[in-house]
Amino acid sequence: MHVEASESVTSIRRLIQTAAHHGLTLDEGPTAGEPAFSSRVPLSHAHRLWERAVRVLGPSLPLLVADAHDEQLCLLGFAARSCTTIGEAVRLTAEHWRYVTDACPATVVRRGGAVHLRLAATGPMPLGARLATEYRLATLARAGRELTGGAWRPTAIVLGHRPPVDLDAWESVCGVPVQVADEPPGLVIAESSLAHPVRAGMSREAGRFFVELLEWYTPRQRAAPSIAERVRDALARNLATAAPTVEQVAAELALSARSLHRQLAAEDTSYQRLLDGVRCNEAIRQALDDHRPFKAIAAAVGFADPRAFRRAFKRWTGTTPQQFRMRRTGQAGEPGEPGELGDPDFDG
């Protein structure tokens, strides 16, 4: 059975927001309102949106969207913050690029003292695919600067086609020289700069959860779900009540508890880590709703004590629930605001 390629909804929502700012309404489709972490759009629909927008907003659309980019919730971005160096972030990006899109794999090629992070688009690229690729290259260059507090940037951006706007415009938005070459589009990175530290970091413990969520939401084809996926499904079925014990989950999977522990360890995870991951994912998903009370979120993910939920949320993400919501909305946040920001169970 043919399965159409798809991409994360994150870039499409940035396109839609930018278009709306300029008076153009685009229809996201059936994914509207779904969490950005897990929602995906068919590639054909994504390309139609880019093509419609460029007809109205002009050929500089990819740069317009990239330049309007502000920090948004993106699993790959969160996971990259847990890296210690740019080199590690580049490897993470290539390994998990299918989370962004499964239309053009990302590869890392070393050549002549430089590292090329390539987006291996194959065959003639329709207009929508070219626009999406230009946008991704611009945001990748910006992401590197954000991860290092502006102290690092790639050597160059390589385009596989000449864009319809001057290269000076590209360099003005991206802050990086732009080249046009008969090769896959991508970034050129000086090999000596791979050790540059990531400064916009988070704890390794918090980052590990985001990497696991990234792996969970990355499209892939498997003959059968892994043991870890089956355990996640069992945990997620009734998260608001007492979580099933290892023995109960093992029995549901027709395994002994010892065998379940052993098989999870072979997949480099554990029951507790999976339970935390499921709770973390659901807590973040519900926290995206600005009107959802934090006490209700705590209860929904199995915490009777709101303070215990607050501690767990901070351990998972590096921030408290109210800090997470304030950063997403860009609000300063004062005690007593809606959403229980003034609740003593969640302050301080």
C-alpha positions in Angstrom: 0.0 0.0 0.0 1.4 3.4 -1.0 1.7 5.9 1.9 2.0 9.5 0.9 5.0 11.4 2.2 4.3 13.9 5.0 6.0 16.6 7.1 5.7 18.1 10.5 3.0 20.7 10.8 5.4 23.1 12.4 6.7 24.8 9.3 3.2 24.9 7.8 1.9 26.8 10.8 4.7 29.3 10.5 3.7 29.7 6.8 0.1 30.2 7.7 0.8 32.7 10.5 3.1 34.8 8.2 0.5 34.7 5.4 -2.2 35.8 7.8 0.0 38.7 9.0 0.0 39.9 5.3 -3.8 39.4 4.8 -3.8 35.9 3.2 -5.8 33.1 4.8 -4.6 29.6 4.2 -6.4 26.4 5.3 -4.2 24.0 7.2 -6.7 21.2 6.7 -7.7 18.4 9.1 -4.6 18.8 11.3 -5.7 22.3 12.5 -5.9 22.3 16.3 -3.8 19.2 16.7 -0.6 19.3 18.8 2.4 20.5 16.8 4.5 17.7 18.3 2.6 14.9 16.6 0.6 16.4 13.8 1.7 15.9 10.2 0.4 17.2 6.9 0.5 15.4 3.5 3.3 16.7 1.4 1.0 17.4 -1.5 -1.2 19.7 0.7 1.9 21.4 2.1 3.3 22.2 -1.3 -0.1 23.6 -2.5 -0.1 26.0 0.5 3.4 27.2 -0.4 2.4 27.6 -4.1 -0.7 29.5 -3.2 1.1 31.8 -0.8 4.0 32.6 -3.2 1.5 33.7 -5.9 0.1 36.4 -3.5 3.2 37.3 -1.4 5.9 37.1 -4.0 9.1 35.1 -4.7 10.8 36.1 -1.4 8.2 34.1 0.5 10.7 31.5 2.0 12.8 34.4 3.4 9.7 36.2 4.6 8.6 33.2 6.6 12.1 32.5 7.9 12.6 36.1 8.9 9.3 36.2 10.8 10.3 33.1 12.7 10.1 33.3 16.4 10.8 30.5 18.9 8.1 27.9 18.7 7.6 24.5 20.1 9.4 22.0 18.0 10.7 18.6 19.2 13.8 18.7 17.1 14.6 22.2 18.4 14.2 21.1 22.1 16.2 18.0 21.5 19.0 20.0 19.9 19.3 22.2 23.0 20.4 19.1 25.0 23.4 18.7 22.7 26.8 20.0 24.0 28.3 21.0 20.6 27.3 22.1 17.1 28.7 18.8 15.8 26.4 16.8 18.0 23.4 19.0 17.0 24.2 18.4 13.3 24.3 14.7 13.8 21.0 14.8 15.7 19.4 16.8 12.9 20.5 14.4 10.2 19.4 11.3 12.2 15.9 12.7 12.9 15.3 14.8 9.8 12.3 12.5 8.9 10.5 14.1 11.8 10.6 17.4 9.9 9.9 15.8 6.5 10.3 12.4 4.9 10.4 13.9 1.4 14.2 14.7 1.4 16.6 12.7 3.7 19.3 14.7 5.4 22.9 13.4 5.1 26.2 14.5 6.4 29.1 14.4 4.0 32.8 15.4 4.8 34.7 17.0 2.0 37.8 19.2 1.9 37.9 20.1 5.5 34.2 21.0 5.6 31.0 19.2 6.6 28.0 19.3 4.2 24.6 18.9 5.8 22.6 18.0 2.6 18.9 17.7 2.0 18.9 15.0 -0.6 16.0 16.0 -2.8 15.8 13.7 -5.8 14.5 14.5 -9.3 12.9 17.7 -10.5 11.5 19.7 -7.6 8.0 21.2 -8.1 7.6 24.9 -7.0 6.2 24.0 -3.6 9.1 21.7 -2.8 11.6 24.3 -3.8 10.0 26.9 -1.6 9.8 24.6 1.4 13.5 23.6 0.9 14.6 27.2 0.7 12.7 27.9 3.9 14.2 25.0 5.7 17.8 26.0 4.8 17.2 29.5 6.1 15.8 28.3 9.4 18.6 25.8 9.8 21.1 28.6 9.5 19.1 30.6 12.0 18.8 27.6 14.4 22.6 27.3 14.6 22.9 31.0 15.7 20.1 30.5 18.2 21.8 27.4 19.7 25.0 29.4 20.3 23.6 32.7 21.3 24.7 34.2 17.9 28.3 33.1 18.2 28.3 30.5 15.4 27.1 30.3 11.8 27.7 27.9 8.9 30.2 28.8 6.2 27.6 28.9 3.5 24.2 27.9 2.3 24.1 25.9 -0.9 21.1 26.1 -3.2 20.6 23.6 -6.0 18.8 26.2 -8.1 19.1 29.9 -8.5 16.3 31.6 -6.4 14.1 34.2 -8.0 15.4 36.9 -5.5 18.9 38.3 -5.3 21.4 36.4 -3.2 22.1 39.6 -1.3 18.6 39.3 0.1 19.4 35.7 1.3 22.6 36.8 2.9 20.8 39.7 4.6 18.1 37.5 6.2 20.4 34.4 6.9 23.6 36.2 7.7 25.5 33.6 5.7 27.0 33.6 2.2 24.8 31.8 -0.4 26.1 29.7 -3.2 24.3 28.1 -6.2 25.8 24.8 -7.3 24.8 21.7 -9.2 24.5 19.5 -6.1 22.0 18.8 -3.3 21.0 21.9 -1.3 22.3 22.2 2.2 24.7 23.9 4.7 28.5 24.0 4.5 30.1 23.9 7.9 33.7 24.3 8.8 34.9 21.0 10.4 36.9 23.0 12.9 33.7 24.7 14.1 31.9 21.5 15.1 33.3 21.7 18.6 31.6 25.1 19.2 29.5 24.8 22.3 25.7 24.9 22.4 24.8 27.6 24.8 21.0 27.6 24.6 21.1 24.2 26.4 19.0 22.1 28.8 19.9 19.3 31.1 20.9 16.0 29.5 18.1 14.3 31.5 15.4 16.7 30.0 16.9 16.4 26.6 16.8 12.6 26.6 13.0 12.7 27.0 12.7 15.0 24.0 14.9 12.7 21.9 12.6 9.8 22.9 9.5 11.8 21.9 11.2 12.7 18.7 11.9 9.1 17.9 8.3 8.2 18.8 6.9 10.8 16.4 9.3 10.1 13.5 7.5 8.3 10.7 8.9 4.9 10.0 7.9 1.6 8.6 8.0 -1.5 10.8 6.6 -5.0 10.4 5.5 -4.9 14.1 5.7 -2.4 16.9 8.6 -2.6 19.3 8.3 -3.7 22.9 8.8 0.0 24.0 5.9 1.1 21.7 3.6 -1.6 23.0 4.4 -0.6 26.6 3.8 3.1 25.7 0.4 2.2 24.2 -0.5 0.2 27.4 0.5 3.2 29.6 -1.3 5.8 27.5 -4.7 3.9 27.5 -5.7 5.1 31.0 -3.1 7.6 32.1 -5.3 9.5 34.4 -5.8 6.6 36.8 -3.1 4.7 38.6 -0.5 3.6 36.1 -0.3 -0.1 35.5 2.5 -1.9 37.2 5.3 -3.6 35.3 3.8 -7.0 36.1 0.4 -5.9 34.7 1.9 -4.6 31.5 4.0 -7.7 31.1 1.0 -9.9 31.6 -0.9 -7.9 28.9 2.0 -8.5 26.5 2.2 -12.2 27.4 5.6 -11.7 29.0 7.1 -12.1 32.4 8.1 -9.0 34.3 11.8 -10.1 34.1 11.5 -10.7 30.3 9.9 -7.3 29.8 12.7 -5.5 31.8 15.3 -7.4 29.7 13.7 -6.5 26.3 13.2 -2.9 27.3 16.9 -2.7 28.4 17.8 -4.1 25.0 16.0 -1.2 23.4 17.9 1.2 25.7 14.9 2.2 27.8 13.0 1.2 30.9 9.5 1.0 32.2 9.9 4.1 34.4 11.5 6.1 31.5 8.6 5.1 29.2 6.0 6.1 31.9 7.7 9.4 32.4 7.8 10.0 28.6 4.1 9.3 28.2 3.3 11.6 31.1 5.6 14.3 29.8 4.2 14.1 26.3 0.6 14.4 27.5 1.4 17.1 30.0 3.1 19.2 27.2 0.2 18.6 24.8 -2.4 19.8 27.4 -0.2 22.7 28.5 -0.5 24.1 24.9 -4.1 24.9 25.8 -3.8 28.3 27.6 -7.2 27.8 29.2 -6.4 24.3 30.6 -5.9 24.6 34.4 -2.6 23.1 35.6 -4.4 21.1 38.4 -6.5 19.4 35.7 -3.4 18.6 33.7 -1.8 17.1 36.8 -4.8 14.9 37.4 -5.0 13.9 33.7 -1.4 12.5 33.8 -1.8 10.6 37.0 -0.6 13.1 39.7 -2.9 13.5 42.7 -0.4 16.0 44.2 0.0 19.2 42.1 3.4 19.9 43.7 4.6 16.5 42.7 3.4 17.2 39.1 5.2 20.6 39.1 8.5 18.9 40.2 8.1 16.2 37.6 7.3 18.8 34.8 10.4 20.8 35.7 12.5 17.6 35.7 11.2 16.7 32.2 11.4 20.0 30.5 13.8 22.2 32.6 11.0 24.6 33.3 7.9 24.8 35.6 4.5 24.4 33.9 3.7 28.1 34.2 7.2 29.1 32.8 6.6 26.7 29.9 3.3 28.4 29.1 4.5 31.9 29.5 7.5 31.3 27.2 5.2 29.9 24.6 2.8 32.8 24.7 5.5 35.5 25.2 3.8 36.8 28.2 5.5 38.2 31.3 3.0 36.4 33.5 1.8 37.7 36.9 0.3 35.8 39.8 -3.4 35.5 39.5 -3.6 35.3 35.7 -6.0 32.8 34.2 -4.6 29.3 33.9 -3.7 29.0 37.6 -0.4 30.9 37.2 -1.2 32.4 40.6 -2.0 29.0 42.2 0.4 28.4 45.1 0.8 24.8 44.0 2.5 26.1 40.9 4.3 29.3 41.9 7.9 29.6 42.9 
